[in-house]
Amino acid sequence: MMVTDTIGDYLTRIRNAQLRKKKVVGVPSSKILKAISKILKDEGFIAEYEEVGEKSAPQKSINLTLRYSKEQPVITGLKRVSKPGVRTYVGYRNVPKILGGFGITILSTSKGVMTGKQAREMKIGGEYLCKVW
């Protein structure tokens, strides 16, 4: 099955896995999804991620180990902002803060995929991919 919005599919798989209280969820692998997974791990939203599959395999996948606190998911919300039909771009001055700093924005910039905080520090804007809280 061909997925046109890989980031939207990625966020939905995480959301559905958390609703079912799954510990590990598998998602198709891509460079941007690996970068988003690294950000989620660095920010403490997921416990671990690893790429699985052989090097010569046409389609690898990423296994995400989700985090829970007192039986509740650490990620309380995920929202896709820039979609394939309507792209959303923000300058570094306009990067929103999520829940007063408790959540993160994820941007795709000319310097790679990064959090909104990193983009503000580096003074670069980009495509506003999603927000996580």
C-alpha positions as CSV (number, residue, x, y, z in Angstrom):
1,M,0.0,0.0,0.0
2,M,1.4,3.4,-1.0
3,V,1.2,6.0,1.7
4,T,1.3,9.6,0.5
5,D,1.8,11.3,3.9
6,T,4.5,9.3,5.7
7,I,4.8,11.7,8.6
8,G,1.0,11.6,9.2
9,D,1.1,7.8,9.0
10,Y,4.0,7.8,11.5
11,L,2.1,10.0,14.0
12,T,-1.1,7.9,13.6
13,R,0.8,4.6,14.3
14,I,2.2,6.1,17.5
15,R,-1.2,7.4,18.6
16,N,-2.9,4.1,17.8
17,A,-0.2,2.0,19.6
18,Q,-0.5,4.2,22.7
19,L,-4.3,3.7,22.7
20,R,-3.7,0.0,22.7
21,K,-1.0,0.3,25.4
22,K,1.6,-1.3,23.1
23,K,5.3,-1.2,24.2
24,V,6.8,-1.3,20.7
25,V,5.4,0.0,17.4
26,G,6.9,-0.6,13.9
27,V,6.9,2.1,11.2
28,P,8.3,2.2,7.7
29,S,11.8,3.7,7.6
30,S,12.9,7.0,5.8
31,K,15.5,9.6,6.5
32,I,12.9,12.1,7.8
33,L,11.2,9.6,10.1
34,K,14.6,8.6,11.5
35,A,15.3,12.3,12.2
36,I,11.9,12.7,13.9
37,S,12.5,9.5,16.0
38,K,15.9,10.8,17.1
39,I,14.3,14.1,18.3
40,L,11.5,12.3,20.1
41,K,14.1,10.1,21.9
42,D,16.3,13.1,22.7
43,E,13.3,15.0,24.1
44,G,12.2,12.0,26.2
45,F,9.0,11.2,24.4
46,I,10.0,7.7,23.4
47,A,12.4,5.3,25.2
48,E,14.3,4.0,22.2
49,Y,14.2,3.6,18.4
50,E,16.1,1.2,16.1
51,E,16.2,0.5,12.4
52,V,15.5,-3.1,11.6
53,G,15.9,-5.0,8.3
54,E,18.8,-6.0,6.2
55,K,20.9,-3.4,4.4
56,S,20.0,-4.9,1.0
57,A,16.3,-5.1,1.9
58,P,14.1,-2.7,-0.2
59,Q,12.1,-1.6,2.8
60,K,13.5,-1.3,6.3
61,S,11.4,-0.3,9.3
62,I,11.9,1.5,12.6
63,N,10.9,0.0,15.9
64,L,9.9,2.6,18.4
65,T,9.8,1.7,22.1
66,L,7.2,3.9,23.6
67,R,7.4,5.4,27.1
68,Y,4.7,5.3,29.8
69,S,4.4,7.1,33.1
70,K,2.1,5.5,35.7
71,E,0.4,3.4,32.9
72,Q,-0.3,6.6,30.9
73,P,1.6,7.5,27.7
74,V,4.3,10.2,28.0
75,I,3.0,11.6,24.6
76,T,-0.4,13.1,25.3
77,G,-0.9,14.6,21.9
78,L,0.5,14.6,18.3
79,K,-0.6,16.9,15.6
80,R,0.5,17.1,11.9
81,V,0.6,20.7,10.9
82,S,2.1,21.0,7.4
83,K,0.3,18.5,5.2
84,P,1.1,17.4,1.6
85,G,-1.9,19.5,0.3
86,V,-1.2,22.6,2.4
87,R,2.4,23.2,3.4
88,T,3.0,25.5,6.4
89,Y,6.2,27.4,6.8
90,V,7.3,29.5,9.7
91,G,10.2,32.0,10.3
92,Y,12.3,31.6,13.4
93,R,10.5,34.4,15.1
94,N,7.1,32.8,14.6
95,V,7.9,29.3,15.8
96,P,5.2,28.6,18.4
97,K,5.8,27.3,21.9
98,I,3.7,24.3,22.8
99,L,2.0,24.3,26.2
100,G,4.5,27.0,27.5
101,G,7.5,24.8,26.7
102,F,6.2,21.4,27.8
103,G,5.7,20.3,24.2
104,I,7.9,20.6,21.1
105,T,7.5,21.7,17.5
106,I,9.4,19.8,14.8
107,L,10.6,21.7,11.8
108,S,12.3,20.7,8.6
109,T,14.9,23.3,7.8
110,S,17.8,23.8,5.4
111,K,20.1,22.5,8.3
112,G,18.0,19.4,8.8
113,V,15.1,18.3,10.9
114,M,15.1,20.0,14.4
115,T,13.0,21.2,17.2
116,G,11.5,24.7,17.3
117,K,13.8,25.7,20.1
118,Q,16.9,24.7,18.1
119,A,15.6,26.6,15.1
120,R,15.1,29.7,17.2
121,E,18.6,29.5,18.6
122,M,20.1,29.0,15.1
123,K,17.8,31.8,13.7
124,I,16.4,29.6,10.8
125,G,12.8,28.9,9.9
126,G,11.4,26.0,7.9
127,E,8.5,23.8,7.2
128,Y,6.4,23.2,10.4
129,L,6.0,19.4,10.3
130,C,4.2,18.6,13.6
131,K,3.8,19.3,17.3
132,V,4.1,16.9,20.1
133,W,3.1,17.3,23.7
